């Protein structure tokens, strides 16, 4: 009887375990202060969470986004799972105002933290997690001619290229670039 | 009095000293001075140490990350990273031209700062001064990442 009660108690503990305690499937990137973290929260834009200025569309992609956890804390979503300098807004914006379950990496060694969201799905869902790879699709849709060529987006993005053309890779002018490239 | 206070804030800001004025909307009005930078590389260490992921070494990567919609921050001399929520009235802080134009530059910025759950945020109301790129570290670290300058590969 005691063994049966113990098994029932153990089962109740498992059922009552919070989502954050579930095992993360996040891939390690070997980052500073890296902590795999899977949790549920509500998608919000940061300006809304901090100042109370809250458009229904979370800024329509022009505001940075975050997650409000059940304890009231705010998580800054800064990165998606792609390795080519891509943010997480395109992956989180479709869930604006909704609760989601995310899995990813919290990074940062000090008090300042940033979350890399690698997987997302609606909270309470049994749906397969979606990898956060929408950024390059959004870029390709807005640059259809460039997307067809082989180089990665950051080598051909017109806004980046125009600034490098004007100010150089170092941002100090073309002459500084020329000298540095010749001597490095 | 208002003019005198703003003048004093400007002077302190130009000296690189944070200046607090008043509480507004739950935040603190301040003038802060620091570099506009890429928060992901700085906080994650993915490209190396903190001293190598700022300034001229990291400028191209900072452009890539800003254009990629990664949050842009303002790094002050005391090491505080302020996530930029708005920039001089522009609501667009996700890959915007406004931010691309000042990446890696050292700014004196008038704005409202907030702290929440360990993170710091800023609404930049006015860029008081732009000193350009002042951290000239490319001869120390080269381009970071190394492939930032294709001619070197």
Interface residues (C-beta under 8 A of the other chain):
Chain A: X29 X31 X32 X34 X46 X47 X49 X50 X51 X52 X59 X61 X62 X63 X64 X73 X74 X75 X76 X78 X79 X84 X85 X86 X87 X88 X89 X90 X107 X108 X111 X112 X113 X114 X116 X135 X154 X155 X157 X159 X160 X163 X164 X169 X170 X171 X172 X177 X180 X181 X184
Chain B: X25 X26 X27 X39 X40 X43 X44 X45 X46 X56 X57 X59 X60 X61 X63 X64 X65 X67 X68 X69 X70 X71 X80 X81 X83 X85 X86 X91 X92 X93 X94 X95 X96 X97 X100 X101 X103 X104 X114 X116 X117 X118 X119 X120 X121 X123 X133 X136 X138 X139 X142 X143 X148 X149 X150 X151 X152
